[in-house]
Amino acid sequence: MTAHALHSFFWPESIAILGASPDLHRIRGRLFRQLHENGFPGRILPINPSYQEIDGFQCYPSIGSVGGGIDLALIAIPAAGVAAAVEECARAGVKNALIISSGFAEEGGAAGDMQAELLTVTQRTGIRACGPNCEGYYNALGRVATTFSPTVETKEDDGRTLVSEKRVGVIAQSGGIGFALFNRGKAAGLGFSYVISTGNEADLSMADFLDYIVEDPHTHAVMLFCEAVRNGPGFVAALEKARRLGKPVIAIKVGRSDAGTRATASHTASLSGSHTAYHAVFERYGVIEAEDADEAVAIAGLVLTCPLPKGRRVGIITVSGGGGAWMADTLSAHGLVVPNLSADSQAALRPLMPSYGASGNPVDVTAQGSNTGPAMMTVMEHLAHSDEIDMLVLVASLASETRVSLDAARVRAVAESCGKPMTVWTYTLPSMFGRASAAGCGLFVHSDLRNVGVAMGKLAAYVEALRRELPEPFTPVSGRLYPGLPPVVPEYLAKQVLAAWLPDTREKLAASAEEAADAAERLGFPVVLKVQSPQLPHKTEAGGVRLNLADRAAVTAAYGAMLADVARHAPDATIDGVLVQRMAPKGHELVIGMVDDPTFGPIMMLGFGGTTVELFGDVAHAPAPVDEAEAIRMIMSLKSARLLTGFRGAEPIDLASVATLVSALSRAALTLREQVREFELNPVIVHADGSGLTVADALLTMKT
């Protein structure tokens, strides 16, 4: 699906409304009225054999009687008749269908069959369809309102003051929430290009619409309300395009799974739920995540009005000492820096404010100094061109209906010349005059303190994401697996499957105590014994591990005792043998794992290993492939990363071997994807003496 192919969908010259009605109590009636009332400039074609005309528009008995040339058909008839109606539209040469009708797959059961029939029609005829079960769309610039949402009951107000000429597009899998984002953003002074509700996505999906809107010249940022992506590869390709074009994507993801409640063989699966995959993909491509509608609007307000920052240092100019301190706390809590200004800067600022003001940062010009505005404006001009800060926040009261401390001409001149993000927080609720005054300055107004920190912190993180190089694509050659592998593959077999991507391992599978003792002597003491069984993925819990065996006698004794413990714990378990391993040097235990996500493919996981991964869940994720630079970033993002970098005088650990292993295993994940559902190496012991690492345990689970 190309962006060009959707042009006639969003910019139709003719729209037919199947089942059009003059009754505004029915959705079909509201669709007709809102399309007309919003000033659609093209042909409106009501289709209903029960009427000769509706509100002065000729009404046609069928879509075929129009005579062709229809770009878009709106369908809001009962579900049982939709597939036939779409088929009739296709025969009449209609290019696109927008299906408002509900009662399809969202109901389950037989209703899902009707959606499957609808998809068959679109595939056979080539007509493209949005929906079913959607709320339509709104093209603000084209005045195309193909929706019954009350948020577009009144046409676009041409006199409304926008904070920026740039516009944001909304793509939502919930029509109500998509138009709520439009409603809230419009109230905050944002301009919109499109608001599209995708519904059940039987044919066109969020990925198709994102691909179009990312390339659209009228759209400068995108908001997504996402429940579940149905076309993972297409969605990722559109995100990569957005990143390449520098077009910010702001996403609200709902439906986060409580993955920890699942019964899983590995910690990797229990810690890598559905939302984890989305977060990993979003992080890679620079998608800005928002928790709710107000956060999303606040972030959009900044990306539409601000250039990108060069760093995380923020200057605060305030008329309230308490407001400035509160802002400093908030910005610091969201990963930003509020630096104390240099002595030279403070000396230059002091004459601009009363003696009881503060020049350090926050710069408090005080209420007295802001009565006529010049003090705040002059300080703003100084800080905006200072090389000591990267962003600027103005803290003011915009409650007055008659005056503000913002000079529109001076603010605009500074914003255009300094190239730094600037925004306003009003600690009082803004009046209409105050909000319009700030919009006239080209500044987005925040009335929520926390969202200033969220939005500015995420804007800085977005820049950092754009600076990171994406890993080189990896096209695998399908890997061969051993035939007849069990659903849960024990360690010795798992390491054989992954051998091409693992460092050399010193170990031997033994079938008797004598074999185990001989193997230990060849490997070198001390050694470890571990029982191998497809039924025992967690060997320690079954008593199936013995550590630090120093001689032949210790190995022989431990062999028998261990198998006796395992027999008591799991009498029906099949024992493949006992794995004898050279005892690894002391070091830090990590876990490296993979889960094949059904939407986005293999998702790599890295964290502190052993039992601590289950206790603390200190892990990082990234979609495969992962290069060594990204693997290092994953390690350093862990809360416990300081343990590896010389915490309290300890020698720093060489992380290169870990990064190499993570990168190699990400290629293994892609190579084995058709057959392996997940794998886990836990623990991977990174030697404290700098001699490398040991893969001390491994587990594979297969696709059935």
N, C-alpha and C positions, 0 to 999 in steps of 0.2 A: 504494500500500500504506500503510494507516494504522497507527499504533501500536496502536489498539484491536483491529484485525484480528489482530494477533499475540498478543493476550492468551491466547487458548485454546491457542496453541502453547506458551507458556512456563508457563502455569498450567492444565494440563489436569485435568479431573476424571476422565477415563478414558483409558487407554492400552492399545492392542492391540499385541502383539508377534508379527508374522508369522513363522512358522517357529520359534516358541519351542521351546527344548530344555532338558532337565535337564543336558546335558553342558557342564560348565564349561570344557572345552578348546575349545569353539566360541564364536564371538562372540555368537551368538544365545542361548547359555546364560548367558554373562556379562551380557548386557543384561538378561535376566530376573532374574538373581540380584541385580545391583546396584540395579536399580529397587526390588526388594522390600526388600533389606537396608538401604537408605537411608531407609526409612520412608515411601514414597510414600503419601499419605493417600487417594488416589482408587482407582478400580477398575483392577485389572491383569487384562488379558484375553489369555491365551496363545492363539495361533491355530496349530494343527497337527493335521491329521487322524490323525497317528500316535499321539496320546496322548489318553487320557480326562481326565487331570489331570496337573499338574506342581507338585510341592511343595505339594500341597493346594489348588491353584487349578484350577477347572474349565477344561479346554482345549476350544476350539471348533474344529470342522472347517474353517470358513471365516470370513472377515470378515463375510460376509452373514448368517451364522447367529447372530450376536450380537444382532441386532435393533435396530441403530442406536445413536445417542447416543454416538459415539466422537469424542473431541477430537483424538487423535493416534495415528498408526500408526507403529511402528518397523519398518523393513524392512531385513533383512540377509541376503536370499536371493541366489542367483547373479544376475549382472547381466542375463542374457538374459530373466529372468522379471519384472524390476522394473516395466517400463512396464505390463504387464498387471496386475500386483498393484496398482499405483497406480490404474489404471482401475477395478478391482474395489472398492478402498477408496472411491473417489469415488461409485460406484453405491450403496455401503452408507451414504453420508452422512457419511463421515469428513471432518473439517475440514482436517486437516494431516497431512503425511507427513514423516517424518525418515528419510532413506535412507542407511544406513551402507554399503551395498554398493559395492564398487569395481569397476573394469573398464570405465570409461566414457571420456570425452574425455581423461582423463589418460594413456590408453594410445595414443591416436591411431588413425588408420585407421578400420576399420569400427566400432570401439567408440564412436567419436564419433557414429555414426548412432543408436546406442541412446540416447545422451543427448538427441539431437535429438527422437527419438520420445517420450522421457519429457517433455520440455518441451511438445510438442504436446498430450500428455494433460492436463497441468496447465492449459494455456491453454484447452483445450476444455471441461474439466469444472469449473474454478474451484477445485479443491483446491490448497492451497499446499504446496510441498515444499522442504525443506532438504536440500542434498546434490546429487547422490550423492557417494560417497567422502568422507564426513565421519566425525567421531568422536562425534557427538551433542552433548548439552549437559547442563549441571548448573545447576539452580535451587536455590541453597543454602537460601534462606528457605522455599521451597515443598517442599523435600526431593524434588525431581524429578531423578533421575539416569538420563538416557536415554543413557548412554555406557558403553563398555567400558574407559575409561581406568582404570588402576590407582590413580590419584590419588584416586578416590572409592570405593575398595573398602571403606573404613571410613567410616561415616556421620559427619556433622559433629559435632565435639566441643563440646557445649554449655558445658563448663567452661573452654574455651580463653579466655585473656585477650586481648582485641583492643585494639589501640592506639587505636581510635576506633569509635564506633557507626556511622560512615559506611562505605559499602561501595563497592567497585569492580566493574565488569562487564568481562568479557573477550570480545572478538570476534576470532577467529583463522581465517585461511585454512589453517592447519596445525593439526590437532587436537592432535598431540603437543606442539607449542610452546604452544598455548593452555592446555592443562592443566599444562604446565610452569610457566607464569606463575602459575597458581593455586597449584601446589605450593610454589613459592618464596615467593610472597606470603603464603601461609598460615603458612609457617615463620617469617616476619618479623612476624607478628601482624596481618596485614591481614584484614579481612572482605570477603567477596565476595557479590555478588548473583547474577550469571549468568556461566557460562563456556560460550560457544557456538562450535562448530566449523562453518564454513560449507561446507567441501568445494568441489566444482566449481561451485556456485552456478548450477545449471541454471535454477532459478526464483528463490527468495529469495536475495538477495545481501547482502554486507556493508552496503550502504547501507540496506537494509530493517531489518536488526537494529540498526544504529546509530541510526536514526530512532526505533525503539521504546525502546532503552535510554536514550537521551538524555532522553526524556520520563518514564521510569520513576521513581516516587518513592522506590524502594528503592536506586537507584543514584546515587552522588554524583560518580563519575569513571569514565572508560572507558579501558581498554587495548585497542589494536588491534595485531594482528600481520598485516601486509598484504603480500601478494605482488603482486597486480595488482587494481585496482579495475575492476569490470565495468560499473558504472553511475555514470559520472562526475557527471552532473547531480544524481542522487539523493544521492550521497555528499557533494557540496558543500552541498546543501541541508541535510543532517543536520549537517554541521560548522557551518554558519551558525546553525542552531538551538542547537547546543551552546554556541556563543559567546554567543548572545543570552541563554541561560539561565544562563551562568556555570558550566557543567559541564565541567571539564577533560577533554580527550582526549589520551591519551599514545599515541604511535604508534611501532612498530618497522616500518620499511619495508625489505624485503629484495628481492634481484633487481635491484640497481643496474646499469644498463647502462653498458658502456664505450663511450660514444657517440663518443669521439674516434677510434675505429677505423673508423667508417663513411666511405664515400666521399661527400662532400657538396659542394654548390656553394658554400655560404657558411660563414663561421665561426660564424654563429648556430646553424646546425644541429649542427655538430660540438661546440659548447659547451652545447647544450640537450638533453641526453639525457633518457631517461624519468624518472630519479629527480629531475632538476632540476624537472620539472613538479610532481611530488609535493611537493618541498620548497617550491616557490613557493606552492602552494595551502595547505600546512600553515602556512607563515609568515603568510599573510594571515588565516587564521581562528584563529590562536592555538593550533594543535595543537602539543603538546610532543613533540619527536622524541627517541627513545632509541636508543642503539646496540645494546643487548643486554638480556637479561632482568633482570639485576641492576640496571642503570640504571633500567629501567622500574619495578621494584619500589621502588627508592629514591625515585623521583619520586612514585609513587603514595603512598608512606608520608608524604611531606610534604603533598601536596594533601588527603589525608584527615584529617590531624592539625593543620594550620596554617591560620590566616587568611592572606589575601593580604598581602604586604609593601607598604609605601608607597614603598620605595626600595631601594637596593643596599648600604646601610651595615650591616655585620655586627659585632656584639660577640661576643668569644670569652672564655669563662670556662674555665679549665683547672686541673687538679691537676698537670700535667706541663709544665714550661717548653718542652721539646722538642716535645711534642705540640701545644702552642699555637702555636709558631712554624711547625710543619709545616702546621697547619690554616690559618694566615694565608696562607702561600704558596699553598696549594691554592685557597682562596677567591678570592684575587687573580688567579690564573691563569684563573679561570672568570668574570671580568668583575665581581666583587664588590669592595667597598671595605671595608677594615678600618681605620677612622679612629683616630688617636690621641685618647684622651679628653681633655677639657678639664682645666685645672688644678683647677677646683672639683670635678669628678667624681673625679679621682685623689685629691684631699685627703680626700674623703668615704670612699673605698674603703680607703685605707691602714690605718686602724685595724682593719679587718676581717680582716687577714691577717698572717702573720708578717713580720718586718722584711725577710726575704730574698725576699718575694714581689714581684710586679710589678703595677702598677696602670694601665699605659698602654693596653693593648688589643693583644694578648691580656692579660687579667687573670689572672695566675697566683697562685692562692690556695695553691699548693703541696700536696704530699701531706700534710704536717703539718696544714695548715689545713683539710683535707677529711676528717680522720680520723673526725669525728663528723658531718660534713655541714653544720653551720650556716654556716661561712664561705662555701661555694659558694652556699648558698641565699640568704644575705643579699646577696651581690654580685649574684646573679641578680635579686633583687627590685629592687635599685637600677638596674641596667642596663635591665631590662625596661621601666621607666617613664621612662627617659631619652630626651630628644628628640634625642640624638646618634647613635642607632642605629635601624635598621629591622628587624633580625633578630638572633637570638641562637643561638649554638652552645655547648653544654656539652661539654667534653672530659674524659672520665673513664675509669676502669677499671671494667668491670662483670664482672670475672672471679670475684669472691667468691661463694660459695654462701650467705653469712650476712649480708652487710652491703653497702650502697651509699651513696653520698654524695647521694642524691636523696630528698627528703622529698615523698611523693606529694601530701599535702594542700597544702603550700606551692607546689609546682610548678603544680598544677591551679589554685589561686587566682590565681597570677600569669598563667598562660596565658589564663585567662578574662577578666582585667581589663585586660591590656596591649594585646591585639589585635595582637600581633606573632608571626611564626613563630618557633618554638623547636624544636630538635632536639638529639640526643645523638650524639656519635661516641665509641665505646669503642675505645681503642687496643690493648686485649687482646680476645681472643675472649670474647664474653659468655657467662656461665653461664645456665642456665635461670632461676635466681633473679634474676640481673641483668636479663635481658630482660623477665621478668614484672614486675619492679619499675618499669622504665622505662615499660612498657605501662600499668601502674597510674597512672603520672603523666600518661598521655596523650601521651607523646613517642615518636616513631619512633626506633629505635636503628639507627645505621649502624655496621657493622664495616669498611666499605671507605672509606678516606679520600677517594679521588678522587670517589666518588659523592656525598659531601656537597657538594663544589663543584659537580658537575654538577647535582644536584637543586636546590640553592638558586639557582644561576645561572639555571636554566630556569624556576624559579618566578617570579623577578623579571622575566624576559623575557616570561612569560605575562601578567603584569599589564600590562606595557607594550603588548603586542599588544591586550589588551582595551580599552585607552584609545584606540587609534587608530580613527578613523572609517573605515568601509568605503566604497569608492568608490560613487557612485550607479550603480545598474544602467543598462545601455545596451542598448536594443532597436534594432538596426540596420534600416534599409531596404536591401534587397539592392542592392549596387553594380553598375553596368554596367561590363563590361570590353570592351576592343577585341577583335573577333573574330580568330581565327587566330593568337593569341599562341603563340610557341614554348615548349617546356617550361622553358627558362631564358631569362628576358626580359632583354634588355640594358638598360643604364642609361637611355638616352633614352626608351624605351618604358615602363620601370618608373616613371620620374618622371611620365610622362603619366597612367598608371593611378592613381598616388598624388597627383596634382596637387591634389585638393580638400583634402588634409590637410597639404600641404607649404607652406613659405614660397615666395615668388616666386623662381624660378631664372633666372639670366642666362646663357643658353646657346643654341646653334643647331647643328643637324645639317647638316654640309656633305658634298657628294658629290665635291668637287674641291678642289685646292689653292687655286684662285682664289676659290671660294666660302668656303673657310675663312678666307682673308685678308680678304675683304670683311666676314665676320661678326666677325672680331677687331676690325676698325676701328670697327664699330658698337658692339660691346660695350665696348671700351676696353682698352688694353694695361695690364699684361701678361696673357696668356691661357694656357690649357692646351688641348692636343689629346689626345683619347682615342678609340681605335678602338672601334667598336660592332659586336659580333658575338654571336649566341646561343651560339656555340661557345667563347667566350672570357670566362667569368665573372671570371677573374683576369687583367685586362688587363696589369698591370705585368709579370707573368711572361712574357708573350708579346712584350714590347717595345712594347706598344701605348699608351704614355703619354709625353707630352712636356710639361714644365713651364716656366713662367716665360719665355714667348716674348714678347720686348719690342717687336717691330715686324713689319711686313708681310713683309719678306724672311725673318725668322726663322720665321714661320709657314709660308711656302711651302716652305722647305728642310726643316723638320721634318716636314711632311705626307708628302713623298715618302720620306724616310728611315724614318719610322715604319712606313708600309705595307710597305716592303721588309723590315724586321725581322719584322713579323708574318707575311709570306708565307713567310719562312724557318722560322719557328717552327711555324706551322700552315697549311701550303699549301692545305688543303681547307676552311678556315673561310670561311663566308659573311660578307662585310663589308657591313653596312648603311650605313656612312658613318663620318664622323669628327665627334665632338662637340667643339664649340669652347665653352669656358667662360671667364668672367672669373676670373682668378687670385684666390683668396680671401686676405684678410689673414692674417697670422700668428696662430696661436692653438693651442688644445688640440684634439687629434683624439679624437673619441668614435665609438663604433659603437652604432647602435640597430637592433634586429632583432626578428623574430617567427618562431616555429615553431608551427604548428597541431598541438597534441598530440592524438592520437586519443581520449584519455580526458577531458581537461580543457579542450580548445579552445585558442585562441591564448595562447601564453606569450610575454610581452615580455622582451627582453634589452637591457641597457645596460652598456657598458663603455668602457674606453679603447681607441681604435680604431687604424686603420692596421694595420701588421704586429704591433704589440705585443699585440693581442688574442689572436693565435695563439700568441705567445711566452709570455705570462704568464697568460692566461685570467682577467684581473681583471674579472669581470662580475657583474651582479646580475639576478635574474629576478623577474617578477610576472605573475600571470594577468590577461588583459584583462577588463574595462577598468581602466585605471590613471588616477587623477586626478593633478593637479599636485603635491599634497602627497606622494603616494606616489612619484611620479617623483623628487622631491627626496630622499626617503629612500633610493631606489635609488642615486642619485648619491653620497650621503654614506656609503653602506655599502661603497663601493669602497675597496680598500686604498690606491689612489692618489688618493683624493679630496682630500687636502691640497694637491695640485698646483693645484687649482681655487680654493682658499680663501686664497691669499696665502702660499704656502710660500716661506720664505727671502726675504721682503720683496717678492715679486711682487704685482702688483695682483690682488685677488680677482676671479674671473669671475662675471658675472651669470648665474645658473643658470635664471632664469625662462624664457628662450627655449627652453632644452633641455627643461625640464619641460613647457612647452606643446606642444612637438613630440612628446615621448613620449606624452603624453595623447592627442593627436590621432591618432597612429599606432596607438594601442591601439584606438581606435574604427574606424580603417580596417581593422585586422585582423579585427574582428568583422563588419564590413560585407562584406568580401571573402572570408570564411572558406570559402564553398562552392567557391571557385575557386582561391584562393591557398594554397599549402602553407607557404611561408616567404618573408620578405623581409628585406633587410639594407641599411641605409644606412651606408656605411663608406668614407671617414671623414665624419663630421659635424664641421666645423671651427668651434669656438666662438671667435669673434674676441677676441683679447687686448685690443683697443682698446675693447671694450664695444659694438661696432656690430652685434651679433647673431650669426648663425651662417650657415654655408654647407653645404648638402648636396652634398658633392663627388662622391659616387658612390652608386649604388643598384643593387639586384639583386632580381629577383622569380623565384621558381620556382612553377610551376603544378601543380595536381593533375591527374592524367591520368585 
